[in-house]
C-alpha cells in the first residue's frame, strides 16, 4: 500500500506500478526521477543532483504532485537554486513549471492561482516571497514577487524543510525528518550520504536512537540506518560511523554540522 509522505530526498528505489490518489511512498521517487532527468536534460548515466522533495495535491485532482528543490551546487547561485513542480498523474509525473533562485523552506498556501495552490519560497536577498503559478512552464522571478508576511508563512503548510547538513573528511551527509503519515510528527529520519571522493550517494530511512536515564528521561543521541548488513550511525555530536554485520568498523569520521542540528531532529515525539 502506498503511503502519504511530505518530504524525502531523491534516490533510485523501485519502479512505481501505480499511483493511488493522495497517497505516496518511496516507490514514487524512482518514477519522479525520470521526470526530473527529462526536465533538466540529464543523461541516464549522469548522477542525479541532490534534491529536496515535497509531495502535496496542489490542484485538488486527487493525485499528489511533487515540489522539487535542487540543492546541488551545480544548480545553485547566490540567490538560490533551481526549483520545479511536477503534476502527478496515473502514469507518473510531468513537468508543470520550473524556476530559479529559490531555496527551502518551501510552503503551500490555501489560496490558488490558475487552478494551482500558491507557494511561499525563499530567495536570496529578499527572504520569503509569494510565488504563484502563471500558467506557463516558467515560474515568475521570485526576487520580483511580493514578500510573504509572517502571518502568511504561519498559515501555510511546510512541505520542504531544509536538511541538517554534516560534512566529514570524506562524506557529505544530510539528515531530515521522515514521517510518512500526513500531519503526524514522529522519530523516523531520512539519510542522504554522498562520498566526496567517488560521488556515489545513498538514501536510507532510519530512526532516532535515544539515551535514557532513570531520573533525567530520554534524549536523542544519534540516528541509525540499516542497509542490508551494513549499519550507519550519525551522532548528534557529528560523528559518522559505518559498521559491518560483525561490528567491524568500516568508516569512522568526525564532522561538523553546518548551520547546526534542527530542532525537529533533536526532539522526541513518541513515548519511551
GIGIJO-V506887 format. One record per pair of residues at least 24 apart in sequence whose ideal C-beta (glycine too) atoms are under 10 Angstrom apart, sorted by sequence separation. I is the first residue (numbers start at 1). J is the second residue. D is the distance in whole Angstrom. If there is no record, write none. Layout:
i=I j=J d=D
i=I j=J d=D
This chain:
i=1 j=25 d=8
i=2 j=26 d=9
i=3 j=27 d=10
i=5 j=29 d=9
i=8 j=32 d=10
i=29 j=53 d=7
i=48 j=72 d=9
i=49 j=73 d=9
i=50 j=74 d=10
i=51 j=75 d=9
i=63 j=87 d=8
i=64 j=88 d=5
i=65 j=89 d=9
i=76 j=100 d=9
i=77 j=101 d=7
i=79 j=103 d=9
i=80 j=104 d=9
i=99 j=123 d=10
i=101 j=125 d=9
i=107 j=131 d=10
i=121 j=145 d=8
i=123 j=147 d=10
i=128 j=152 d=8
i=170 j=194 d=10
i=171 j=195 d=6
i=172 j=196 d=6
i=203 j=227 d=10
i=209 j=233 d=7
i=237 j=261 d=10
i=2 j=27 d=6
i=28 j=53 d=9
i=47 j=72 d=9
i=49 j=74 d=6
i=50 j=75 d=9
i=63 j=88 d=4
i=68 j=93 d=9
i=75 j=100 d=9
i=76 j=101 d=9
i=101 j=126 d=9
i=106 j=131 d=9
i=120 j=145 d=10
i=128 j=153 d=6
i=157 j=182 d=10
i=164 j=189 d=9
i=166 j=191 d=10
i=168 j=193 d=10
i=170 j=195 d=7
i=171 j=196 d=6
i=180 j=205 d=9
i=202 j=227 d=7
i=206 j=231 d=9
i=209 j=234 d=10
i=211 j=236 d=10
i=236 j=261 d=6
i=2 j=28 d=7
i=10 j=36 d=7
i=29 j=55 d=10
i=49 j=75 d=6
i=59 j=85 d=10
i=61 j=87 d=9
i=62 j=88 d=9
i=63 j=89 d=6
i=76 j=102 d=10
i=119 j=145 d=10
i=122 j=148 d=9
i=127 j=153 d=10
i=130 j=156 d=10
i=157 j=183 d=9
i=163 j=189 d=10
i=170 j=196 d=6
i=171 j=197 d=9
i=178 j=204 d=10
i=204 j=230 d=10
i=206 j=232 d=7
i=209 j=235 d=9
i=28 j=55 d=7
i=49 j=76 d=10
i=58 j=85 d=7
i=61 j=88 d=8
i=63 j=90 d=7
i=66 j=93 d=6
i=68 j=95 d=10
i=76 j=103 d=8
i=102 j=129 d=9
i=120 j=147 d=10
i=121 j=148 d=9
i=163 j=190 d=8
i=165 j=192 d=10
i=166 j=193 d=9
i=169 j=196 d=8
i=170 j=197 d=6
i=172 j=199 d=10
i=174 j=201 d=10
i=178 j=205 d=6
i=204 j=231 d=10
i=206 j=233 d=9
i=209 j=236 d=10
i=40 j=68 d=9
i=58 j=86 d=10
i=59 j=87 d=7
i=61 j=89 d=9
i=65 j=93 d=8
i=70 j=98 d=10
i=120 j=148 d=5
i=128 j=156 d=9
i=163 j=191 d=10
i=168 j=196 d=8
i=170 j=198 d=10
i=178 j=206 d=8
i=202 j=230 d=10
i=204 j=232 d=7
i=206 j=234 d=9
i=208 j=236 d=9
i=24 j=53 d=10
i=39 j=68 d=8
i=52 j=81 d=9
i=56 j=85 d=10
i=58 j=87 d=8
i=59 j=88 d=9
i=64 j=93 d=9
i=65 j=94 d=10
i=66 j=95 d=10
i=67 j=96 d=10
i=87 j=116 d=9
i=102 j=131 d=8
i=119 j=148 d=9
i=120 j=149 d=10
i=163 j=192 d=7
i=167 j=196 d=9
i=172 j=201 d=9
i=173 j=202 d=10
i=174 j=203 d=9
i=178 j=207 d=9
i=236 j=265 d=8
i=25 j=55 d=10
i=36 j=66 d=9
i=40 j=70 d=7
i=51 j=81 d=9
i=58 j=88 d=9
i=63 j=93 d=9
i=66 j=96 d=9
i=68 j=98 d=9
i=70 j=100 d=10
i=118 j=148 d=10
i=171 j=201 d=10
i=202 j=232 d=8
i=236 j=266 d=7
i=24 j=55 d=5
i=35 j=66 d=8
i=39 j=70 d=10
i=50 j=81 d=10
i=51 j=82 d=9
i=52 j=83 d=10
i=54 j=85 d=10
i=55 j=86 d=10
i=57 j=88 d=8
i=65 j=96 d=7
i=85 j=116 d=8
i=171 j=202 d=10
i=175 j=206 d=9
i=177 j=208 d=10
i=189 j=220 d=10
i=234 j=265 d=10
i=23 j=55 d=9
i=24 j=56 d=10
i=36 j=68 d=6
i=49 j=81 d=9
i=51 j=83 d=10
i=56 j=88 d=10
i=70 j=102 d=10
i=71 j=103 d=7
i=85 j=117 d=10
i=99 j=131 d=7
i=120 j=152 d=7
i=191 j=223 d=7
i=193 j=225 d=9
i=22 j=55 d=10
i=35 j=68 d=9
i=49 j=82 d=9
i=51 j=84 d=9
i=53 j=86 d=9
i=55 j=88 d=8
i=69 j=102 d=6
i=71 j=104 d=7
i=120 j=153 d=6
i=175 j=208 d=10
i=187 j=220 d=8
i=189 j=222 d=10
i=190 j=223 d=9
i=191 j=224 d=9
i=22 j=56 d=10
i=32 j=66 d=5
i=36 j=70 d=8
i=69 j=103 d=7
i=85 j=119 d=8
i=97 j=131 d=10
i=118 j=152 d=9
i=189 j=223 d=5
i=191 j=225 d=5
i=193 j=227 d=10
i=22 j=57 d=6
i=31 j=66 d=10
i=40 j=75 d=8
i=67 j=102 d=10
i=69 j=104 d=6
i=120 j=155 d=10
i=188 j=223 d=10
i=189 j=224 d=9
i=190 j=225 d=9
i=12 j=48 d=8
i=21 j=57 d=8
i=28 j=64 d=8
i=32 j=68 d=8
i=69 j=105 d=10
i=83 j=119 d=9
i=97 j=133 d=6
i=120 j=156 d=5
i=187 j=223 d=10
i=189 j=225 d=8
i=191 j=227 d=9
i=11 j=48 d=8
i=29 j=66 d=9
i=59 j=96 d=9
i=67 j=104 d=10
i=69 j=106 d=6
i=96 j=133 d=7
i=97 j=134 d=8
i=102 j=139 d=8
i=119 j=156 d=8
i=120 j=157 d=10
i=10 j=48 d=6
i=28 j=66 d=8
i=58 j=96 d=8
i=68 j=106 d=10
i=83 j=121 d=7
i=97 j=135 d=9
i=99 j=137 d=10
i=100 j=138 d=9
i=118 j=156 d=9
i=120 j=158 d=9
i=10 j=49 d=8
i=22 j=61 d=10
i=23 j=62 d=10
i=24 j=63 d=10
i=67 j=106 d=6
i=96 j=135 d=10
i=97 j=136 d=7
i=98 j=137 d=7
i=99 j=138 d=7
i=100 j=139 d=8
i=103 j=142 d=10
i=109 j=148 d=9
i=117 j=156 d=10
i=120 j=159 d=10
i=121 j=160 d=9
i=193 j=232 d=7
i=10 j=50 d=7
i=11 j=51 d=10
i=21 j=61 d=8
i=22 j=62 d=6
i=23 j=63 d=9
i=24 j=64 d=5
i=67 j=107 d=10
i=83 j=123 d=10
i=96 j=136 d=10
i=97 j=137 d=5
i=98 j=138 d=7
i=99 j=139 d=3
i=101 j=141 d=7
i=102 j=142 d=5
i=117 j=157 d=9
i=119 j=159 d=9
i=122 j=162 d=9
i=9 j=50 d=7
i=10 j=51 d=5
i=21 j=62 d=4
i=22 j=63 d=7
i=23 j=64 d=7
i=67 j=108 d=8
i=80 j=121 d=8
i=96 j=137 d=8
i=97 j=138 d=6
i=98 j=139 d=7
i=99 j=140 d=8
i=100 j=141 d=8
i=101 j=142 d=6
i=102 j=143 d=10
i=107 j=148 d=8
i=111 j=152 d=9
i=119 j=160 d=10
i=191 j=232 d=6
i=193 j=234 d=9
i=220 j=261 d=9
i=9 j=51 d=7
i=10 j=52 d=8
i=20 j=62 d=9
i=21 j=63 d=5
i=22 j=64 d=6
i=24 j=66 d=9
i=40 j=82 d=7
i=80 j=122 d=7
i=81 j=123 d=10
i=95 j=137 d=7
i=97 j=139 d=5
i=99 j=141 d=8
i=100 j=142 d=8
i=101 j=143 d=6
i=117 j=159 d=10
i=223 j=265 d=8
i=8 j=51 d=9
i=9 j=52 d=6
i=10 j=53 d=6
i=20 j=63 d=9
i=21 j=64 d=8
i=39 j=82 d=9
i=65 j=108 d=10
i=79 j=122 d=10
i=80 j=123 d=5
i=81 j=124 d=10
i=96 j=139 d=10
i=97 j=140 d=10
i=99 j=142 d=7
i=100 j=143 d=9
i=109 j=152 d=7
i=191 j=234 d=7
i=8 j=52 d=8
i=9 j=53 d=7
i=19 j=63 d=6
i=20 j=64 d=9
i=40 j=84 d=8
i=79 j=123 d=6
i=80 j=124 d=5
i=109 j=153 d=9
i=111 j=155 d=10
i=7 j=52 d=7
i=8 j=53 d=5
i=19 j=64 d=8
i=39 j=84 d=6
i=79 j=124 d=4
i=80 j=125 d=9
i=107 j=152 d=8
i=110 j=155 d=7
i=111 j=156 d=9
i=189 j=234 d=9
i=220 j=265 d=7
i=7 j=53 d=7
i=8 j=54 d=9
i=78 j=124 d=6
i=79 j=125 d=6
i=80 j=126 d=10
i=85 j=131 d=10
i=99 j=145 d=10
i=107 j=153 d=6
i=109 j=155 d=7
i=110 j=156 d=8
i=220 j=266 d=5
i=6 j=53 d=9
i=7 j=54 d=5
i=8 j=55 d=8
i=39 j=86 d=8
i=77 j=124 d=8
i=78 j=125 d=8
i=79 j=126 d=8
i=107 j=154 d=10
i=109 j=156 d=5
i=110 j=157 d=8
i=175 j=222 d=10
i=193 j=240 d=8
i=219 j=266 d=8
i=220 j=267 d=8
i=5 j=53 d=9
i=6 j=54 d=6
i=7 j=55 d=8
i=36 j=84 d=7
i=76 j=124 d=10
i=83 j=131 d=9
i=85 j=133 d=8
i=105 j=153 d=9
i=107 j=155 d=9
i=108 j=156 d=6
i=109 j=157 d=8
i=175 j=223 d=6
i=219 j=267 d=10
i=220 j=268 d=6
i=5 j=54 d=9
i=6 j=55 d=6
i=35 j=84 d=9
i=107 j=156 d=4
i=108 j=157 d=5
i=193 j=242 d=9
i=219 j=268 d=7
i=5 j=55 d=6
i=6 j=56 d=8
i=36 j=86 d=8
i=54 j=104 d=9
i=58 j=108 d=7
i=67 j=117 d=10
i=106 j=156 d=9
i=107 j=157 d=6
i=108 j=158 d=8
i=173 j=223 d=10
i=175 j=225 d=9
i=218 j=268 d=6
i=4 j=55 d=7
i=35 j=86 d=5
i=52 j=103 d=9
i=54 j=105 d=10
i=57 j=108 d=10
i=65 j=116 d=8
i=105 j=156 d=10
i=106 j=157 d=10
i=107 j=158 d=6
i=108 j=159 d=5
i=217 j=268 d=9
i=4 j=56 d=10
i=35 j=87 d=9
i=52 j=104 d=6
i=54 j=106 d=6
i=56 j=108 d=5
i=60 j=112 d=8
i=65 j=117 d=9
i=67 j=119 d=8
i=69 j=121 d=8
i=106 j=158 d=8
i=107 j=159 d=7
i=108 j=160 d=9
i=4 j=57 d=10
i=52 j=105 d=10
i=54 j=107 d=9
i=59 j=112 d=8
i=69 j=122 d=10
i=84 j=137 d=10
i=105 j=158 d=6
i=106 j=159 d=6
i=107 j=160 d=8
i=218 j=271 d=9
i=32 j=86 d=7
i=39 j=93 d=9
i=52 j=106 d=8
i=54 j=108 d=8
i=58 j=112 d=8
i=61 j=115 d=9
i=67 j=121 d=9
i=85 j=139 d=8
i=104 j=158 d=9
i=105 j=159 d=8
i=106 j=160 d=4
i=218 j=272 d=5
i=31 j=86 d=10
i=38 j=93 d=10
i=39 j=94 d=9
i=40 j=95 d=9
i=59 j=114 d=9
i=60 j=115 d=8
i=84 j=139 d=9
i=104 j=159 d=9
i=105 j=160 d=6
i=106 j=161 d=9
i=217 j=272 d=8
i=32 j=88 d=9
i=38 j=94 d=9
i=39 j=95 d=5
i=59 j=115 d=5
i=60 j=116 d=9
i=83 j=139 d=7
i=104 j=160 d=5
i=105 j=161 d=6
i=106 j=162 d=9
i=195 j=251 d=10
i=212 j=268 d=10
i=31 j=88 d=10
i=35 j=92 d=7
i=36 j=93 d=9
i=38 j=95 d=7
i=39 j=96 d=10
i=58 j=115 d=9
i=59 j=116 d=5
i=60 j=117 d=8
i=103 j=160 d=9
i=104 j=161 d=6
i=105 j=162 d=6
i=208 j=265 d=8
i=8 j=66 d=10
i=10 j=68 d=8
i=34 j=92 d=7
i=35 j=93 d=4
i=39 j=97 d=10
i=40 j=98 d=8
i=58 j=116 d=5
i=59 j=117 d=7
i=102 j=160 d=10
i=104 j=162 d=4
i=193 j=251 d=10
i=208 j=266 d=9
i=210 j=268 d=7
i=5 j=64 d=9
i=34 j=93 d=8
i=35 j=94 d=6
i=36 j=95 d=9
i=39 j=98 d=6
i=58 j=117 d=4
i=83 j=142 d=8
i=103 j=162 d=8
i=104 j=163 d=8
i=164 j=223 d=10
i=173 j=232 d=9
i=175 j=234 d=6
i=208 j=267 d=9
i=4 j=64 d=8
i=7 j=67 d=9
i=10 j=70 d=9
i=28 j=88 d=8
i=31 j=91 d=9
i=32 j=92 d=7
i=33 j=93 d=9
i=35 j=95 d=6
i=57 j=117 d=8
i=58 j=118 d=9
i=208 j=268 d=7
i=210 j=270 d=10
i=212 j=272 d=6
i=31 j=92 d=5
i=32 j=93 d=5
i=56 j=117 d=7
i=58 j=119 d=9
i=173 j=234 d=6
i=175 j=236 d=10
i=208 j=269 d=9
i=2 j=64 d=10
i=9 j=71 d=9
i=30 j=92 d=10
i=31 j=93 d=6
i=79 j=141 d=10
i=80 j=142 d=7
i=208 j=270 d=9
i=210 j=272 d=6
i=56 j=119 d=10
i=79 j=142 d=8
i=80 j=143 d=9
i=171 j=234 d=10
i=207 j=270 d=10
i=24 j=88 d=8
i=28 j=92 d=8
i=79 j=143 d=6
i=28 j=93 d=8
i=54 j=119 d=10
i=173 j=238 d=9
i=22 j=88 d=9
i=168 j=234 d=10
i=21 j=88 d=9
i=173 j=240 d=6
i=166 j=234 d=6
i=19 j=88 d=6
i=21 j=90 d=9
i=166 j=235 d=10
i=171 j=240 d=6
i=19 j=89 d=7
i=20 j=90 d=10
i=164 j=234 d=9
i=168 j=238 d=8
i=170 j=240 d=9
i=19 j=90 d=6
i=167 j=238 d=9
i=168 j=239 d=8
i=169 j=240 d=10
i=171 j=242 d=9
i=18 j=90 d=8
i=19 j=91 d=8
i=104 j=176 d=10
i=164 j=236 d=10
i=166 j=238 d=6
i=168 j=240 d=5
i=18 j=91 d=9
i=19 j=92 d=7
i=166 j=239 d=9
i=167 j=240 d=10
i=19 j=93 d=9
i=59 j=133 d=9
i=166 j=240 d=7
i=16 j=91 d=10
i=58 j=133 d=8
i=189 j=264 d=9
i=16 j=92 d=7
i=189 j=265 d=7
i=15 j=92 d=10
i=16 j=93 d=10
i=83 j=160 d=9
i=187 j=265 d=10
i=185 j=264 d=7
i=171 j=251 d=8
i=173 j=253 d=10
i=187 j=267 d=9
i=170 j=251 d=7
i=187 j=268 d=6
i=188 j=269 d=10
i=171 j=253 d=7
i=173 j=255 d=7
i=175 j=257 d=9
i=185 j=267 d=8
i=187 j=269 d=6
i=188 j=270 d=10
i=168 j=251 d=9
i=170 j=253 d=6
i=172 j=255 d=9
i=186 j=269 d=6
i=187 j=270 d=5
i=168 j=252 d=10
i=169 j=253 d=5
i=171 j=255 d=7
i=173 j=257 d=10
i=174 j=258 d=10
i=185 j=269 d=5
i=186 j=270 d=7
i=168 j=253 d=4
i=169 j=254 d=8
i=170 j=255 d=9
i=177 j=262 d=8
i=179 j=264 d=9
i=184 j=269 d=8
i=185 j=270 d=9
i=187 j=272 d=9
i=167 j=253 d=10
i=168 j=254 d=7
i=169 j=255 d=8
i=172 j=258 d=10
i=175 j=261 d=8
i=176 j=262 d=8
i=166 j=253 d=10
i=168 j=255 d=3
i=175 j=262 d=8
i=177 j=264 d=5
i=166 j=254 d=10
i=167 j=255 d=5
i=168 j=256 d=8
i=176 j=264 d=8
i=177 j=265 d=7
i=71 j=160 d=10
i=166 j=255 d=5
i=167 j=256 d=6
i=176 j=265 d=8
i=165 j=255 d=9
i=166 j=256 d=7
i=167 j=257 d=8
i=175 j=265 d=6
i=177 j=267 d=9
i=179 j=269 d=8
i=69 j=160 d=6
i=71 j=162 d=8
i=165 j=256 d=9
i=166 j=257 d=6
i=167 j=258 d=6
i=67 j=159 d=6
i=68 j=160 d=9
i=71 j=163 d=8
i=165 j=257 d=7
i=166 j=258 d=7
i=177 j=269 d=9
i=66 j=159 d=10
i=67 j=160 d=6
i=69 j=162 d=9
i=164 j=257 d=6
i=165 j=258 d=4
i=71 j=165 d=9
i=164 j=258 d=8
i=165 j=259 d=7
i=163 j=258 d=10
i=164 j=259 d=7
i=165 j=260 d=10
i=166 j=261 d=9
i=163 j=259 d=10
i=164 j=260 d=7
i=165 j=261 d=10
i=7 j=104 d=9
i=162 j=259 d=8
i=164 j=261 d=5
i=39 j=137 d=9
i=164 j=262 d=5
i=7 j=106 d=10
i=163 j=262 d=8
i=164 j=263 d=10
i=162 j=262 d=7
i=164 j=264 d=9
i=56 j=157 d=7
i=58 j=159 d=10
i=161 j=262 d=7
i=164 j=265 d=6
i=163 j=265 d=9
i=164 j=266 d=9
i=54 j=157 d=9
i=56 j=159 d=5
i=71 j=174 d=9
i=161 j=264 d=7
i=54 j=158 d=8
i=55 j=159 d=7
i=56 j=160 d=10
i=54 j=159 d=3
i=55 j=160 d=10
i=53 j=159 d=9
i=54 j=160 d=4
i=52 j=159 d=10
i=53 j=160 d=7
i=54 j=161 d=9
i=52 j=160 d=5
i=51 j=160 d=10
i=52 j=161 d=8
i=52 j=162 d=7
i=52 j=163 d=7
i=50 j=163 d=9
i=50 j=172 d=8
i=52 j=174 d=9
i=72 j=194 d=10
i=50 j=174 d=7
i=52 j=176 d=8
i=56 j=182 d=9
i=55 j=182 d=9
i=52 j=192 d=9
i=51 j=192 d=9
i=50 j=192 d=7
i=50 j=194 d=7
i=47 j=194 d=9
i=6 j=157 d=9
i=7 j=158 d=9
i=47 j=198 d=10
i=50 j=201 d=7
i=6 j=158 d=8
i=7 j=159 d=7
i=8 j=160 d=10
i=26 j=178 d=10
i=47 j=199 d=6
i=49 j=201 d=10
i=6 j=159 d=6
i=7 j=160 d=6
i=47 j=200 d=8
i=48 j=201 d=8
i=50 j=203 d=10
i=6 j=160 d=9
i=7 j=161 d=6
i=9 j=163 d=7
i=26 j=180 d=9
i=47 j=201 d=7
i=6 j=161 d=9
i=25 j=180 d=7
i=7 j=163 d=9
i=24 j=180 d=9
i=23 j=180 d=10
i=24 j=182 d=10
i=23 j=182 d=10
i=22 j=182 d=9
i=26 j=190 d=10
i=9 j=174 d=6
i=9 j=175 d=10
i=9 j=176 d=7
i=8 j=176 d=8
i=7 j=176 d=7
i=9 j=178 d=9
i=7 j=177 d=7
i=8 j=178 d=7
i=6 j=177 d=9
i=7 j=178 d=7
i=6 j=178 d=9
i=7 j=179 d=9
i=8 j=180 d=9
i=5 j=178 d=7
i=6 j=179 d=7
i=5 j=179 d=8
i=6 j=180 d=8
i=29 j=203 d=8
i=4 j=179 d=10
i=5 j=180 d=5
i=6 j=181 d=9
i=4 j=180 d=6
i=5 j=181 d=9
i=6 j=182 d=7
i=3 j=180 d=5
i=4 j=181 d=7
i=5 j=182 d=8
i=6 j=183 d=9
i=26 j=203 d=8
i=2 j=180 d=10
i=3 j=181 d=7
i=4 j=182 d=4
i=6 j=184 d=10
i=3 j=182 d=9
i=4 j=183 d=9
i=11 j=190 d=10
i=26 j=205 d=7
i=4 j=184 d=10
i=9 j=190 d=6
i=11 j=192 d=8
i=8 j=190 d=6
i=9 j=191 d=9
i=10 j=192 d=8
i=7 j=190 d=8
i=9 j=192 d=4
i=8 j=192 d=9
i=5 j=190 d=10
i=12 j=201 d=10
i=11 j=201 d=7
i=13 j=203 d=8
i=10 j=201 d=9
i=11 j=202 d=7
i=12 j=203 d=9
i=9 j=201 d=9
i=11 j=203 d=3
i=10 j=203 d=7
i=11 j=204 d=9
i=9 j=203 d=6
i=8 j=203 d=8
i=8 j=205 d=9
